[in-house]
C-alpha cells in the first residue's frame, strides 16, 4: 500500500472516530461522507475501505463500535451490497441502543442508511418505515441535516410506489432544508430525485434542466458516485426520447465512474442496461457481447439476481443473433430464478418470453396465461413493455395466420400505448412510427397516442373528482359525528341542571363538562377554518407576545380532566421548574396543546391485557442551544400508552384530513388537529413530531425556540413577589 493511500485511510479512520466521539454533531457524519468521496477520488475502492471498517469494528471499544458499523453499512450501501449493509447497520443499531444514543443525529443517519439498503433490495414498505423512523429521530435531536436526508429517502421511496403527490412534498422539504443549510452536495442529490419524479410524469424538458444543474455541481464538488447517478438518470431520459447514441454516451460515463469507485454491482447493472439500449437500437451482436460480460461479472460476484436479469435480456439478444440454443439456456436460468423470487412481474414475464422463444402461437395458453397474470400485477411500465414485445413477436406472421390475428396484434400495440406511462408511451409511439411503412400506419399511431393522452387527462380529472367527492362525504360524516356526540351529551347535562336536583358542587362539575364540550366544538370549527385559510393563502397570521407555555400546559391538563375521565383515562402533568417564556401566539398555541392532549385522550386507552397504564403524561423542559446558535428551545411532550401509530403512517398523520388506522376505524375527528398543530408550530420556527413510546403507545412532542432572555433594569432592586420572574430569567440564562 502506498504512503498516500495509508494517509488517506488514516484520515477516513479519523473521520469515523470523530463520529463516534460526537454522535450529537451532525457535521461529523457529513465529514465521513466527504472523507469517503475524497478517498475514492484518489483511487481507493469502496471494497478496500469496507475491509478497513470491518477491522475497525472488530477492534473498537463497545462505546465506539457502533460508529465503525455505521461506516461499514454506509460503505456497503455505496458498493451496492444491501444485504451486507443491513447486517452491519443492525449491529450498529443495537450498540447505539446499548450506549443510550438512540435519540442522537447519529441514530437518524443510521436509520437513513437502513432505509437506503432496503430500498436497494426493493423492500419499499420496510424502507418507508426506516426513513420515517429516521425523520422522527432527526426531529427529536433537532438535526436539520438528518431531517433533510430523511425527507429525501421518503421522496425516493414514494416515487417508486407511484405516490407522486407525497413524493413531491418530501422532495420539496429536503430541498428547502439543504438550501437553508447551504448544503450544495445534498441539494444536487435532491435535484436528481426531482428529475426522476418529472420523468415519471413525462416532463423531460424540466427534468433535463435539473439533471444538467445537478451534474455541474457534482463535477465541481468532485463527487464521483453522485456524477454516476446523474449520468444514469440522463441515460434514462435520452432513452425515453429515443436518442440512443446520447443515452449510450451517458451510460458509458456512468459505467466508467461506477467502476472507478469500485461499485461492482452497479457496474454490472449498467452493462445490462447497455445491452438493452443496443437491442433497442438494433445492434443485437453488440448487445449480446455486453450481456454475456454482465452475466460473467454476476457469476463472479455470486449475484444470482443480477445474473437472472442479465439472462432475461441475453435470451432476446441470442435469439436475434440466431443462437436459439443460447437463448433457451439463458431464459431457462431466468425462469428458474424468478419462479422463486418475490418479483411478481418477472415471475410472469420470464415464462412469457420463454414461450415466445419456442415459437408458441399467439393464442397458445403458454402465452396468454402469463400475459393475463402480468396484466393483473398492476405494474404498468413492465406490462406495456411485455405487450409491445408480444405484438412485435407475432407481427411478422400475422398476415399468414388466422383472419383476426392482425387485428389482435394491433390491439396489443394499442393496449401497450394505453397502459404505458406518458414518457414510455411517447417512446413506444416513436418506435412504431419509425417502423410504419405508410402514411396511414403513422396516422394510426398518432391517433392511438392522442386517444391515450386525452384518456389519461379524463382519468386524472375523474380521479380528482372522485377524490374530492370521497373527501367531502368523509368530512361531512366526520363533522356530523363530531358535532352530534358533544351535543347529544350536552343536552341531558343541561336538563339535569335545569331540574335543580343537584348539589352545588355537582352543578359546577356538570357545567364545566358542558363548557369543555362546547370548547371542543369551537376548536374543531376553528381548525377547519384556519387550516383551509392557511392552505389557500400559504401563510399564518400570528399575534405574538411573551407567554408562559408551562402554565398554559398545566391549565389545559386541568381543563381536560373531565374529558379524560369519560375515556377512563387519567391525565397527569409532570413537575417541572419555572420555565422561560416564549414569544408566540397564545391563542393558537393553546389550541395546539388542546389538540395534542385531546388526541392522546382519544387514542390513549391501552389495549386490553397489555398491562400498560391508562394514563396520559404531559411534560415540559428546556433544551440547551445547538451549534447553529439561538438561546435554546422549550420542549413540550405528550405521552400515552395507547394503540400507537404504525411507522408507515407516523409522518402522514400530520397531513390535512389524513387519519391513521385507529382513527379510521373509530371515525374520530376530521383529521385536522395534527395538521393545524404542525402548521402553527412551523410558523413559530419550531418542530413537531411523533415517535413510538418505548413502553407502548405514542409520544407527540414539539419545541419552540427561546427568545433572548428578559432582563430586569439593573438599577431597580427586586421587589417582594418577583422571585418567580427572577427564577425564569435565571433558567433562561
N, C-alpha and C positions, 0 to 999 in steps of 0.2 A: 504494500500500500504506500502511495507517495506521501511526502510530507504535507502537501496541500490537502489531500484527502483526509489525512489524520487531523489536520487543523479544522477542517470543515465538520468532521464528525464530533470533535470536541465542542464546537460551537452549538451543534444540534443538541448534544447531551446537556450542555449548559442551559439551553432553552427549556428542555424537559424538566431539569431540576428547578428552574425558576417557576414553572407551572406548579410543581409540587410544593414549593415553598410559599407561594402566594396564590392559593386557589380562589381567593376573592377578587383578584385583579384580572379583569377580562383582557387586558393588554398582553398578558403573558401567553394566552392561547393564540393571540394574533402573532406574537413574536415566533411561536413554534411553527405556525403555518409558513411564515416568511422564511424561517430557517430551512424548512424542508424545500421550499421553492428555490432558494439560493443554492442549496446542496445539489439539487437535481440540475440546475442550470450549469453547475460546474462538473457535470458528467458523473455524478453519483447516481445510482439507481435506487428506486424505492425498495427493491428487494434487499439491497445491501443495508439500507437504513433499517429495514424491518429486523434483520439479524441483530443489529445494534440494540434496538428497542427490546427485543426478546431477551437478550443477555442482560440488559439493564433491569428488566422486570424481575429476573431471577435473583439478581444481586442487590436490589434496592431494599431499604428498610420497609416495614409494613406501613409506616406513615407516608412514604413517598412512592410505594409500589403502584398505586392507582395512576399516578402521572405517567409512568412508563407504559402501563397498559393502555391508557388513553392514547398515547403517542403511537403505540403499536396498532391499535384499532384504526386511528386516523390514517396511518401509513398503508395498512391493508386495504382500506377503502380506496386509497389512491392507486393501488395496484389492481383494483377491480376484484379482489378476493373477499367477497362479502361474508362468507362463512367464517373465515379466519378473523375478520374484523369483529363479527358478533361475539365470537368466543373470547377475544381479548377484552372487548368492551364490557361484557357481562362480568368478567373477573374484576375489572376496574370499578364497575358499579358496586359490587359487593364490598370492595375495600374502601370506597368512598363512604358507604353507609357505616362501616365499622369505625372509620375515623371521625364520624359525626359531621361530614361535609356535604350532606345531601342538598342543602339549600344555598349552595355557592354557584357562581357562574361556571366553575369547572364541571359541576354536575349537569348543568344545562347543556354545555358543549358536548359532554359525553352522550347525553340522550339524543342530541342532534346527529352525532356520528352513528348511533344505533339506528336512527331513522333513515339515514342515508344508506346504510348497509341493507336494511330490509327493503328499501326502495329498489336497490340494485337487484335484489332477488325476486322482485315482483310481488312482494308481500305488502300490498298497499294498505290494508287495514292496520297491520302492526306498525307500519311506518308512520301512519297518521297518528296513532296513539303515542308513539315515541316522540314525534315532533310536538304534539300537544303538551306532553309532559315537559319537554324542553322549554316550551314557552311559559308554562306555569312557573318553572324554576327560575327562568330568566327574569320574570316579573317579580318573583319573591325576593330575588337577590339584587334587583334594581340594576341589571346589566343590559344596557341598550344594545351592545354588540350581540349578546346571546339572543335577545329578542329578535334582532334583525335576521340572524341565521335561522331561527325557528320559523319565523314568518315565511322565509324563503322556501324552506323544505315543505311547509304546509301548502304553499302555492304550487310547487312542483308536483306533489302527490295529487293535488286536486286537478291539475291539468290531465294527468294520466287517468284519473277517474271521470274525466269529462264534466267536472263540476266547475264550469268556467267562471261563473259569477264569483264564487267563493275564492277561486284561484286568483282572480284579478284583484280582489280586496287584499289578499295576503301578500301578493307581489307588490302592490302599491305601498302597503305598510312597511315591507322590507326596504323598498327603495327610499322611502321618506326617512327611515332611520339611518340608513347608510349615508344619505346626503347630509343629514343633521350632524353626523359624526365626521363628515368629510372623508369617508372611507371609500376611495375610488375602486379598490380591489373588489370589495363586496358589491358595490353598485354595478360594476361591469358584469359580475356573475348574474345579478338580477336582470340586467338587460337581456341576457341570453334566455332566461326563463320567460320574460315578457314576450320576446320574439317567438319562442316556441308556442305560446298561447295564441299569438296573432296568426302564426302559420296554420294552427289547427282551425282557426276561424276564417282562413282564406285571405288575410290581409298581408300579402307578400311584400308589397312596396314598403309599408311601415316596418315590417319585420327586418327587411334588408337594411334599412336605415339604422335600426337599433344594433344589429349584428356588426355592421361596419364600425359603429362607435365603440362597441364592446371590444372588438379585435384591436382597434387602435390603442385603447387604454391598456390592454393586456400586453401588447407588444412593448409599450413604453415601460410597463412595470416588470417586463421580462418574466411573465407568468406563463410558463410553457404549457402546463396542463390546461390552464384556462384558455390559451390560444387553441389547443387541440379541440376543446369543447366547442368553441365558436366556429372553428373550421368545419366540424361535423354538422353543426346546425346550418352553415352556409351550403354545405353539400346537399343537405336535405332540401333546402329552399330551392336550389337550382334544379334538383331532380324533379321537384313538383312543377317547375316551369319548363321541364323537358329540355333544359340546356345541359346535356350530359357532359360535354367537354369541360364546362366550368365546374360542374358538380364533381367530376373526377379530379380536377385540379385541387379543389379544397379537401377532398377525401384523401388524396395523396399527402397533402400537407398535414392533415390530422394523423395519418399513419406515421409519418416521419417524427412528429412531435411525441406521439404516444410511445414509439419505440425508444426515443431518446430518454424519456423519463422512466422507462422500464415498466410501463403498464402493459404487460404481455397479453392480458385478457382483452383489453381494449384494442390492441394492435391486431389481434386475431379477428375481432368483430369488424374492424374497418376493412380487413381483407374480404370478409363475407359480403359486406356492403359494396365493396368494389366489384366483386363478382356479379352481384345483382345489377349494378349500373352497366357493366359491359354487356350483360344479357339484354337489358332494355335498349342498349344502343346497337344491338345486332352483332356484337363481336363474341360469338359463342366460344371460340377456341381460347381467347384471352380470358374469358370468364372461367372456363374450365381450369386453366392453369392457376388462377387466383384462388379458386375454391379448393383445389387439391392442396395447395400450400396452406390454406386456412385449416383444412382438416388435419394436415400433418402437425401443425402447431397445436391444435386442440388435443391431439393424441399425446403429444409431448408433454403438455401441461395436465393431462388426465382430466380434461374438462369435457365430459360427455355431452353436456347441454350445448356447448358451442359446437362440438362435432356434429351433433344432430342437426343444428341449424345450417351448418356448412353442407352437410349431406342433402338436406332438403333442397337447397339451391343447386348443388352439384348434380343432382339427378336430372334437372332440367337442362343444365349445360351439357352433360354427357349425351342426353337424348338428341339435342340439336346438333351435336358433333357426330351423330350416327353410332355412338357407342351404347347400344341398348343394354348390353350386359352390365357395363359400368353404372348405367342409370338405375337398373334394377337393384344392384347391390347397395348403392347409396340410399335409395328411397326405402329399402328394407331396413337399413340401420335406423333411419329417421323414424320410421313407423314403430319399430321395436322400442325406441327410447320414449317417444311421445305417448305411446299407449299407456305408460305407467307414470306419466308426469301430471302436474296439476295445471298444465297449459291446455285448457279445453279447446281452444281454437286450433292449435297444431295437432291435437289428438284427432281431429276430424279432417283437417286439411291434408295431412300427410297421406292417409289412405286414399283420399280423393285423387291426389296426384299419382299415387301408385296405380290406381285403376285406369287413369288416362294413359299412363305409360304402357299399359298392357293392351292398348287399343280397344278398351271396352266401348260399347255403344253408348251414345248419349242417354238412351232410355234405360240402360242397364241399372239394376239395383245397386251395384257396387259404386256407381257414380252418383245416383240420385239420393241414396240413403245418407252418405256423409255430407252431401251438399245440403240436404234438408236439416241435418243436425247442426251444421255450420250456420245455417240461416237462423236457427233458434238460439245461438250463442249470444247474439246481441252485439257482436264486435263488428261494427260497420266497415271499417277500413279493410281488415283481412277478408271479410266476406266479399266485398266489392272486388278485391284482387282475385279471389278464387273464382267468382263468376266470370270475370274477364278472361281468366286462364281457361276455364271450361269452354267458353264461347270460341276462343282462339283455337283450341284443340280440335273442335269439331266443325269449324267454319269451312275448312278446305273440302271436306267430303259432304257438306250439307246438300249441295245441288244434286248429288247422286243418291242421296238417302231417301227416306220416306218423304211424301209431299209436304208434310208440315215441319220437316227438320230445319229448313232455312228460317221459317218463322220463329221456331223455338230458339235458334241461335241468336236471332235479332232480339228476341225478348230477353235473353240472358245479358246481352250488351246493354239493353235499356235498363234492366234491373240493376246492373253494376253501376251505371251512372246515377241511378236513383238513390241507392243506399250509400254511395261514397260521400266522404266529407267534401266540402266545397273545393278545397285545393286539389284533392285527389280526383274529383270529378272533372275538373278542368284538365288535369294531366291525362286522364283516360280519354277524354274527348279529343285532345290534341293528337294522341296516338291513332285513334280511329280516323280522324280527319286526314292524317297523312297517308293512311292506307287506302282511303276511298278512291275508287277508280273513275268516279263520275261526279258531276255536279249534284246529281240527285242524292248520292250517298253522303256527300259533305253537308248538304242541306238537311238530311235526316239527322245527322249527328248534332248539328246546330239546333234543330228543333227539339231533340231529346234533352240537350243541355239547358235550353230555355225553359222547357217544361219543368225540369228538375229545379232550376233556380226559383221559378215562381212558386212551385210546390213547397220548397223549403221556406220561402217567405211566408206563405199562408200557414204552414205548420207552426212556425215560430209565433206568428200573430195569434193563432188559435190557442197554442200552449200558454201564451201570456194571458190571454183572455180567461182560459180555464183556471190558471193560477190565481188571477185576480178574483174570479168568482169563488173559488175554493177558500181563498183568504178572507173574502168578505163574509161568506157563510160561517166560517170558523170564528171570525171575530164577533159576528152577531151572536152566535151561540154562547161564546165565552162571556161577552159583555152582559147578555141577558142572565147567564148563570151567576156571574159575579154581582150583578145588581140585585137579583132576586134573593140570593141567600141572606145577605145582611138585612134587606128589607123584611124578609119573612121573619127574621129573628127580632128585629126592632119592634114590630107591631105588638106581639104578645107582652114584651117587656113594658112598653108604654101603657098597655091596657092594665097590666098588673099594678103599675104605679098609680094609674087613674083610679083604681078601686080603693086605694088608701089603706090596704090591709098590711102594708109592710112597715117594719121598723125603720127609723131614720137612717141607720147605717146600711140596711139592705137597699133602701131607696137610693142612697148615694152610689152604692155599688152598681145597681141596675142602670142608673143614669150614666155612669161612667162607661158601662158596656155599650150603651146606645151611642154615646159620643164617639167611642172608639170605632164602632161600625160605620158611623157617618164619616169619620175622618178617612177610613179605608176607602169608602166610595169616592170621596172627594179626591184622594190621592190617585186612584185609578183613572178618574176622568182627567185630572191634570197631567198624568203620564201620557195618556192618549194625545192630548192637545199639544204638549211640549215636544214629544218625540216626532209627531207629524210636522210641527213647525221647524224643528231642528233639521230634519231630513230635507225639508223643502228649501230652507234658507241657508243651510250649511254652516250655521253659527249659533252660538248660545249667548243669550243676554244674561249677564251676571251683575248682581249688585253686591259688590264685595265690601266686607268690613272685617274687623278682627273679632273672631268668635271663639268661644270655649267649646271645642268639639267633644272634649271629655265629659263636660257637664251635660251636653246635649245627648251623648250616648247613654248616660245614666237616666236621664229623663225619658228617653224613648224606651229603655228597658222597663221602667216603671209603668209607663202608659200601656204597654202591650202585654202586661201580665195576664189580664183577663182573657185576651185572645189566645194566649198560650195555654191557659187552663182548659179552654174548650177543646184543645187538641191533646189534652192530658200530657202537657209538657211543662217543664219549669225553665224559666229564663233567668240566668244569673249574669251579673256584671262583675268581672274580676276586679279586685282592688288595684289601683294604680296611683302613683303620686300625682300631685298637681302638674298639669301639662301646659306647655306653652300654647298660646292662642295662634290660630292660623288665619290667614286672610282668605275669606271665602264668602259665597252667597249663603247666608244662614238658612233661608227658607229651602233652597234646593238641597243643601247638604242634609237638612233634617229629613227630607223625603228620601234621599239616598239611604240614610240609616234605617228609616222605617221600611223601605223596600227590602233591604237585605235581611233585617230581623224577621219581617213577615214571611219572606221566602224560606228562612230557616224554620220557622214555625210550621209552615205548610208541609215541608218535606223532612222535618227533623225527627219524626217518630221512628225509632229504630225498629227493624224487622223483629217479629216475634221469635222468641227463643235465642236471640242474638246475645243477650246478656249485656247489651250496651245501655248506658243511662239515657232516660228520656229527658234530656237536658239540652239547652242552647246556652253557650257561653259567649259573652261579649268581653273584649279586652282592648286596651289601648297602650301604646308605648312610643317612646321617642327613638328613632333610628339615627345613628351618627351621620355626619356628612360623608358623601362619597367623593372620590378623586375629581369628579367633574365640577366641584365647587358647591356653593349653597350653604345653608345653615342646618342641613339635616332634614328629616322627614317625621311626620306624625303618622303612625300606622294604626289602623283600626281593623279588628279581626272578629268575625262571627263564625263560631264553630258549632256544628251539630253532629249528631251520631245517627243520622237517618239513612235513607236508601242510597245516598251518594249519587254521583253523576258519572256515567261511562266516560272514559278518557276521550273517546272519539267525539263526544258531544260537549266536552268541558269548555271549549272555546266558542262554540256556536251558540251556547245559551245566552251570550251577550248580544246576539243579533236581534233586531226588532221582530217580534211575532214568532220567534223560534222557541220551542219548548222541548226540554229533554223528555225521555221516555216516561218518566214518572209523572210529569205534568200533562202529557198527552193522555195518559190513562185516566187521570183524575179530572181532566178538563178544568184545571185550576188556573185562573188568570188568563190574561190575553197575551202574555209573553213580552211585556214591555218594561217591567220593573227593572230587570238587569240591564236592558238596553239603555234605558234612561240613566241608570246609575253610571254606566261606562261613559256615556256622553258628557255627563256633568263632571265626573272625576277627570276625564281627559281635558275638559275645558279649563280646569283649575291647574293643569300641568302635572297631574298626579297619575297614578297607575292603579288599576283594579284587576283582580284575577281570582280564580278559584283553584283549589288544589285538594287532593284527597286527604281526608283526616286519617292519620295512621291507625287510629282506633276504630275506624269505620265512620262513614258519613262524609261531609264536605266542609271545607273551610273557605269562606269568602273573606277576602282582605283587600284593603285599599290603603294607599299612602298619599299624603299631600305634602308638598314642600313647605318647610317652615320659613317665615319671613325673617328679616333681621330682627333680633330681639328688641323688645321695647325696653327703654331705659328711662328711669325717672330723672328729673333735673338734679344735678349734683348738689345744688345749694339748698334743696329742700330736704330736711331730715324726714324719715318715715314717721307717719302718724300711727297711732293705735289702730288696729284693724287692717293695716296694709301688709301684714306678714304674708298672706297668701299671694299677693301680687309680687312681692319680693321673691318668693319661692319660685313662682312661674318664670320670672326673669332669670333666676339662677339656673333653673333646669334648662332654659333655652340656651344659655351660655355654655 
